[in-house]
Amino acid sequence: MMDPGFFWLAAKALHECIYCRRLLSAAEFNREHVISDAFGTFEPDTPVLHNTVCRDCNQYFGDHLEVRYTRGAIESLLRYYKGLKTASGSAVKLPFVEVKLPPGTDWSGVRLGLRVEDNVRIDLLPQVAFRRKSDGCPVHITVHEIERGAL
């Protein structure tokens, strides 16, 4: 018969990821910053979580959410502007920062993006325009949206 203490010790060696809820060994976890590194450089005693977010979930959030909401967004522009991050030499593209020109002109609805080179630049995003049958208003769809099936 197995010692009941064995199960307690085995369970104690596993940690549960707060997102995927899998029970994994400590080797399957890495440090998770409470405040994302994408928001800047912090003091060495900045709070981090240990054995709380597994490597897979941490990687997913870094590759998908942080790119969308920090590295490719207006916050990224602010990081360069405030000197928290330096440009790598080439243009920094901010794919999730875009401006739509207001109605009332021939250019209404045209979508523009921002990027950082030596300074902030406005780019015309590759797009096509259609007029809605219902009201004749232009609808602009970017190439990226077309590639993802918008049509």
C-alpha positions as CSV (number, residue, x, y, z in Angstrom):
1,M,0.0,0.0,0.0
2,M,1.3,3.5,-0.9
3,D,2.1,6.0,1.7
4,P,-0.6,8.8,1.7
5,G,2.2,11.3,2.2
6,F,3.5,10.4,-1.2
7,F,0.5,11.9,-3.0
8,W,0.8,15.1,-1.0
9,L,4.5,15.5,-1.9
10,A,3.8,14.7,-5.6
11,A,1.0,17.3,-5.7
12,K,3.2,19.9,-4.0
13,A,5.8,19.5,-6.8
14,L,3.3,20.5,-9.4
15,H,2.0,24.0,-10.0
16,E,-1.2,25.1,-11.7
17,C,-1.1,27.7,-14.5
18,I,-3.6,30.4,-13.7
19,Y,-4.7,30.6,-17.4
20,C,-4.7,27.1,-18.9
21,R,-5.2,25.4,-15.5
22,R,-2.7,22.6,-16.3
23,L,-0.7,21.1,-13.5
24,L,3.0,21.3,-14.5
25,S,6.4,21.0,-12.9
26,A,8.3,24.1,-11.9
27,A,10.5,23.6,-15.0
28,E,7.4,24.4,-17.2
29,F,7.1,27.9,-15.8
30,N,9.0,31.1,-16.2
31,R,8.8,34.5,-14.5
32,E,5.7,36.5,-15.4
33,H,6.0,40.3,-15.0
34,V,3.0,41.8,-13.1
35,I,3.5,44.9,-15.3
36,S,4.6,43.9,-18.8
37,D,8.1,44.8,-19.9
38,A,6.5,46.3,-23.0
39,F,5.6,49.3,-20.8
40,G,9.2,50.1,-20.0
41,T,12.2,49.2,-17.8
42,F,11.5,48.8,-14.2
43,E,13.5,48.6,-10.9
44,P,15.0,45.2,-10.1
45,D,12.4,44.7,-7.3
46,T,9.5,45.0,-9.7
47,P,6.9,42.3,-8.7
48,V,7.1,39.1,-10.8
49,L,5.1,35.9,-10.4
50,H,6.8,32.6,-10.1
51,N,5.3,29.2,-10.9
52,T,2.0,31.0,-11.8
53,V,1.9,31.3,-15.6
54,C,3.3,28.4,-17.7
55,R,5.8,29.0,-20.5
56,D,3.2,28.2,-23.2
57,C,0.7,30.7,-21.9
58,N,3.4,33.3,-21.3
59,Q,4.7,32.9,-24.8
60,Y,1.2,33.1,-26.3
61,F,0.4,36.4,-24.5
62,G,3.8,37.8,-25.5
63,D,3.3,36.8,-29.2
64,H,-0.3,37.8,-29.5
65,L,-1.7,40.1,-26.8
66,E,1.4,42.2,-26.1
67,V,2.1,42.7,-29.8
68,R,-1.4,43.8,-30.4
69,Y,-1.9,46.0,-27.3
70,T,1.6,47.4,-26.5
71,R,4.3,46.9,-29.1
72,G,2.1,47.7,-32.1
73,A,-0.1,50.2,-30.5
74,I,0.0,53.8,-29.5
75,E,1.8,52.8,-26.2
76,S,4.7,51.7,-28.3
77,L,4.9,55.2,-29.9
78,L,4.9,56.7,-26.4
79,R,7.8,54.4,-25.4
80,Y,10.0,55.8,-28.2
81,Y,8.8,59.3,-27.6
82,K,9.6,59.1,-23.9
83,G,13.0,57.5,-24.5
84,L,12.1,54.2,-22.8
85,K,13.0,52.3,-26.1
86,T,15.3,53.2,-28.9
87,A,14.5,52.4,-32.6
88,S,16.5,49.6,-34.1
89,G,17.6,51.7,-37.0
90,S,14.8,50.8,-39.4
91,A,11.3,52.1,-39.4
92,V,9.2,51.0,-36.4
93,K,5.8,50.0,-37.7
94,L,2.8,50.4,-35.5
95,P,0.3,48.1,-37.2
96,F,-2.5,48.7,-34.7
97,V,-2.4,52.5,-34.7
98,E,-4.5,53.9,-37.5
99,V,-6.5,57.0,-38.2
100,K,-9.6,57.2,-40.4
101,L,-10.2,60.5,-42.1
102,P,-13.6,62.1,-41.1
103,P,-16.6,62.3,-43.3
104,G,-17.4,65.3,-45.5
105,T,-14.5,65.2,-48.0
106,D,-13.5,63.1,-51.0
107,W,-11.0,61.4,-48.7
108,S,-13.4,60.4,-46.0
109,G,-12.9,57.0,-44.6
110,V,-9.3,56.7,-45.9
111,R,-7.2,54.8,-43.4
112,L,-3.7,56.0,-42.4
113,G,-1.2,54.3,-40.1
114,L,1.7,55.7,-38.0
115,R,5.3,54.6,-38.0
116,V,8.5,55.9,-36.3
117,E,11.6,56.6,-38.3
118,D,13.6,59.7,-37.5
119,N,10.3,61.1,-36.4
120,V,6.6,60.1,-36.5
121,R,5.3,59.6,-40.0
122,I,1.9,59.0,-41.4
123,D,1.5,56.3,-44.0
124,L,-1.4,55.6,-46.4
125,L,-2.3,52.0,-45.7
126,P,-2.8,49.8,-48.8
127,Q,-6.5,49.6,-49.2
128,V,-9.5,49.5,-51.5
129,A,-12.7,51.5,-51.3
130,F,-16.3,50.6,-52.1
131,R,-19.5,52.6,-51.9
132,R,-22.3,51.1,-49.8
133,K,-25.4,50.7,-51.8
134,S,-27.6,51.8,-48.9
135,D,-26.2,55.3,-48.4
136,G,-23.3,55.8,-50.9
137,C,-20.8,56.1,-48.1
138,P,-17.3,54.9,-48.8
139,V,-16.0,51.8,-47.0
140,H,-12.3,51.2,-47.0
141,I,-10.8,47.8,-46.5
142,T,-7.1,47.3,-46.0
143,V,-5.1,44.6,-47.8
144,H,-4.5,43.0,-44.4
145,E,-8.2,42.7,-43.9
146,I,-8.7,41.2,-47.4
147,E,-6.0,38.6,-46.7
148,R,-7.9,37.6,-43.6
149,G,-11.1,37.1,-45.5
150,A,-13.0,40.5,-45.1
151,L,-14.4,40.3,-48.6
